Amino acid sequence: MRFWDLRAPWLEPLRGLNGLDLSGVATEINAVNYVSSRSRLATSHVVPGFFLFVGYLWHTGRARAAATIFEKGID
């Protein structure tokens, strides 16, 4: 059996007359391209949270370096 002979429930709606027809994937609301509001909300919190965490690590490293006099400031 070749891989293009696969019969799967998620693949059958994409079959056309000449093999796979991917023209409807971009316009059809399905599990491939639909982003739920819960996913958008989670992403809108995780992405800024990641940058805040990186900023926290940067500030912590800079403050520790300043405390041990590795970093010289303006006198």
N, CA and C atoms as a LAMMPS dump frame, in Angstrom:
ITEM: TIMESTEP
0
ITEM: NUMBER OF ATOMS
225
ITEM: BOX BOUNDS ff ff ff
-5.0000000000000000e+02 5.0000000000000000e+02
-5.0000000000000000e+02 5.0000000000000000e+02
-5.0000000000000000e+02 5.0000000000000000e+02
ITEM: ATOMS id mol type element x y z
1 1 1 N 0.841 -1.188 0
2 1 2 C 0 0 0
3 1 3 C 0.88 1.242 0
4 2 1 N 0.613 2.111 -0.927
5 2 2 C 1.366 3.357 -1.002
6 2 3 C 0.704 4.405 -0.116
7 3 1 N 1.477 5.434 0.254
8 3 2 C 0.931 6.421 1.185
9 3 3 C -0.211 7.22 0.581
10 4 1 N -0.272 7.352 -0.755
11 4 2 C -1.375 8.107 -1.347
12 4 3 C -2.644 7.266 -1.477
13 5 1 N -2.57 5.984 -1.124
14 5 2 C -3.759 5.131 -1.105
15 5 3 C -4.438 5.122 0.257
16 6 1 N -3.976 5.938 1.169
17 6 2 C -4.508 5.966 2.532
18 6 3 C -5.987 6.347 2.535
19 7 1 N -6.773 5.608 3.297
20 7 2 C -8.185 5.923 3.496
21 7 3 C -8.373 6.284 4.962
22 8 1 N -8.533 7.561 5.234
23 8 2 C -8.694 8.024 6.609
24 8 3 C -9.88 8.978 6.654
25 9 1 N -10.613 9.017 7.783
26 9 2 C -11.794 9.885 7.853
27 9 3 C -11.466 11.364 7.725
28 10 1 N -10.279 11.778 8.134
29 10 2 C -9.923 13.19 8.019
30 10 3 C -9.448 13.536 6.615
31 11 1 N -9.101 12.522 5.814
32 11 2 C -8.58 12.759 4.476
33 11 3 C -9.653 12.679 3.399
34 12 1 N -10.694 11.918 3.645
35 12 2 C -11.717 11.7 2.62
36 12 3 C -12.419 12.984 2.171
37 13 1 N -12.766 13.935 3.05
38 13 2 C -13.405 15.162 2.547
39 13 3 C -12.505 15.991 1.64
40 14 1 N -11.2 15.761 1.677
41 14 2 C -10.277 16.528 0.846
42 14 3 C -10.039 15.896 -0.518
43 15 1 N -10.57 14.709 -0.746
44 15 2 C -10.339 14.034 -2.019
45 15 3 C -11.205 14.653 -3.11
46 16 1 N -10.577 14.891 -4.252
47 16 2 C -11.285 15.377 -5.422
48 16 3 C -11.22 14.344 -6.527
49 17 1 N -11.52 14.773 -7.746
50 17 2 C -11.48 13.849 -8.877
51 17 3 C -10.054 13.473 -9.25
52 18 1 N -9.127 14.395 -9.073
53 18 2 C -7.741 14.159 -9.473
54 18 3 C -6.814 14.073 -8.272
55 19 1 N -7.231 13.464 -7.217
56 19 2 C -6.383 13.343 -6.032
57 19 3 C -6.869 14.266 -4.932
58 20 1 N -5.934 14.823 -4.189
59 20 2 C -6.291 15.715 -3.089
60 20 3 C -6.651 17.09 -3.624
61 21 1 N -7.744 17.631 -3.127
62 21 2 C -8.184 18.967 -3.495
63 21 3 C -8.118 19.831 -2.243
64 22 1 N -7.132 20.706 -2.176
65 22 2 C -6.915 21.519 -0.982
66 22 3 C -7.482 22.925 -1.115
67 23 1 N -8.314 23.174 -2.114
68 23 2 C -8.823 24.529 -2.321
69 23 3 C -9.803 24.958 -1.238
70 24 1 N -10.516 24.038 -0.617
71 24 2 C -11.499 24.406 0.39
72 24 3 C -10.942 24.541 1.787
73 25 1 N -9.681 24.2 1.983
74 25 2 C -9.121 24.209 3.333
75 25 3 C -9.01 25.627 3.875
76 26 1 N -8.627 26.588 3.043
77 26 2 C -8.405 27.948 3.519
78 26 3 C -9.708 28.676 3.821
79 27 1 N -10.814 28.277 3.217
80 27 2 C -12.074 28.991 3.413
81 27 3 C -13.025 28.261 4.349
82 28 1 N -12.801 27.012 4.578
83 28 2 C -13.714 26.212 5.387
84 28 3 C -13.314 26.288 6.861
85 29 1 N -14.3 26.48 7.729
86 29 2 C -14.02 26.472 9.164
87 29 3 C -13.925 25.013 9.598
88 30 1 N -12.736 24.612 9.974
89 30 2 C -12.526 23.24 10.43
90 30 3 C -11.409 23.24 11.458
91 31 1 N -10.986 22.081 11.86
92 31 2 C -9.964 21.966 12.899
93 31 3 C -8.592 22.391 12.409
94 32 1 N -8.418 22.547 11.117
95 32 2 C -7.098 22.883 10.586
96 32 3 C -6.811 24.369 10.719
97 33 1 N -7.765 25.221 10.343
98 33 2 C -7.46 26.647 10.295
99 33 3 C -8.344 27.496 11.207
100 34 1 N -9.196 26.912 11.997
101 34 2 C -10.071 27.681 12.878
102 34 3 C -9.403 27.873 14.233
103 35 1 N -9.335 29.118 14.686
104 35 2 C -8.755 29.424 15.99
105 35 3 C -9.89 29.889 16.889
106 36 1 N -10.122 29.177 17.963
107 36 2 C -11.223 29.512 18.85
108 36 3 C -10.887 30.748 19.679
109 37 1 N -11.911 31.349 20.256
110 37 2 C -11.694 32.532 21.086
111 37 3 C -10.912 32.174 22.344
112 38 1 N -11.066 30.963 22.837
113 38 2 C -10.294 30.533 24.007
114 38 3 C -8.804 30.458 23.674
115 39 1 N -8.468 29.982 22.48
116 39 2 C -7.064 29.935 22.068
117 39 3 C -6.498 31.334 21.896
118 40 1 N -7.295 32.237 21.325
119 40 2 C -6.825 33.622 21.176
120 40 3 C -6.597 34.271 22.533
121 41 1 N -7.489 34.028 23.48
122 41 2 C -7.348 34.596 24.813
123 41 3 C -6.119 34.035 25.513
124 42 1 N -5.909 32.738 25.397
125 42 2 C -4.737 32.122 26.029
126 42 3 C -3.45 32.661 25.417
127 43 1 N -3.422 32.792 24.101
128 43 2 C -2.226 33.309 23.433
129 43 3 C -1.969 34.752 23.815
130 44 1 N -3.04 35.545 23.948
131 44 2 C -2.855 36.953 24.298
132 44 3 C -2.355 37.126 25.721
133 45 1 N -2.406 36.085 26.534
134 45 2 C -1.838 36.151 27.88
135 45 3 C -0.467 35.488 27.958
136 46 1 N -0.276 34.422 27.22
137 46 2 C 0.992 33.69 27.288
138 46 3 C 2.121 34.48 26.634
139 47 1 N 1.868 35.1 25.496
140 47 2 C 2.936 35.821 24.784
141 47 3 C 3.444 37.01 25.594
142 48 1 N 2.596 37.92 26.092
143 48 2 C 3.131 38.995 26.939
144 48 3 C 3.751 38.464 28.227
145 49 1 N 3.194 37.383 28.773
146 49 2 C 3.78 36.789 29.971
147 49 3 C 5.181 36.288 29.725
148 50 1 N 5.419 35.725 28.552
149 50 2 C 6.768 35.274 28.207
150 50 3 C 7.736 36.451 28.169
151 51 1 N 7.331 37.546 27.538
152 51 2 C 8.218 38.706 27.458
153 51 3 C 8.432 39.345 28.824
154 52 1 N 7.414 39.355 29.663
155 52 2 C 7.6 39.853 31.025
156 52 3 C 8.591 38.984 31.796
157 53 1 N 8.519 37.679 31.602
158 53 2 C 9.447 36.773 32.277
159 53 3 C 10.878 36.984 31.789
160 54 1 N 11.056 37.171 30.493
161 54 2 C 12.397 37.446 29.956
162 54 3 C 12.908 38.771 30.497
163 55 1 N 12.05 39.781 30.585
164 55 2 C 12.453 41.06 31.163
165 55 3 C 12.809 40.937 32.624
166 56 1 N 12.078 40.106 33.329
167 56 2 C 12.387 39.867 34.742
168 56 3 C 13.77 39.233 34.89
169 57 1 N 14.055 38.228 34.063
170 57 2 C 15.376 37.591 34.116
171 57 3 C 16.48 38.582 33.76
172 58 1 N 16.245 39.428 32.756
173 58 2 C 17.244 40.423 32.353
174 58 3 C 17.499 41.401 33.498
175 59 1 N 16.43 41.888 34.111
176 59 2 C 16.583 42.843 35.204
177 59 3 C 17.268 42.191 36.403
178 60 1 N 16.938 40.95 36.695
179 60 2 C 17.575 40.242 37.805
180 60 3 C 19.071 40.095 37.57
181 61 1 N 19.44 39.707 36.375
182 61 2 C 20.861 39.582 36.046
183 61 3 C 21.578 40.904 36.115
184 62 1 N 20.948 41.954 35.641
185 62 2 C 21.577 43.277 35.672
186 62 3 C 21.712 43.787 37.102
187 63 1 N 20.687 43.577 37.921
188 63 2 C 20.745 44.029 39.315
189 63 3 C 21.816 43.26 40.092
190 64 1 N 21.935 41.965 39.835
191 64 2 C 22.974 41.184 40.52
192 64 3 C 24.361 41.608 40.066
193 65 1 N 24.501 41.917 38.782
194 65 2 C 25.798 42.377 38.285
195 65 3 C 26.149 43.728 38.892
196 66 1 N 25.17 44.61 39.027
197 66 2 C 25.427 45.922 39.624
198 66 3 C 25.765 45.782 41.102
199 67 1 N 25.159 44.826 41.767
200 67 2 C 25.421 44.633 43.194
201 67 3 C 26.822 44.085 43.436
202 68 1 N 27.346 43.344 42.489
203 68 2 C 28.693 42.785 42.658
204 68 3 C 29.748 43.611 41.935
205 69 1 N 29.383 44.787 41.478
206 69 2 C 30.257 45.773 40.848
207 69 3 C 30.919 45.22 39.58
208 70 1 N 30.213 44.382 38.847
209 70 2 C 30.681 43.998 37.52
210 70 3 C 30.298 45.057 36.496
211 71 1 N 29.299 45.834 36.832
212 71 2 C 28.811 46.841 35.899
213 71 3 C 29.114 48.213 36.482
214 72 1 N 29.801 49.026 35.701
215 72 2 C 30.156 50.364 36.183
216 72 3 C 29.127 51.361 35.66
217 73 1 N 28.587 52.141 36.55
218 73 2 C 27.63 53.161 36.165
219 73 3 C 28.31 54.505 35.984
220 74 1 N 27.518 55.51 35.693
221 74 2 C 28.043 56.867 35.535
222 74 3 C 28.207 57.476 36.919
223 75 1 N 29.388 57.995 37.194
224 75 2 C 29.651 58.619 38.502
225 75 3 C 29.183 60.058 38.524
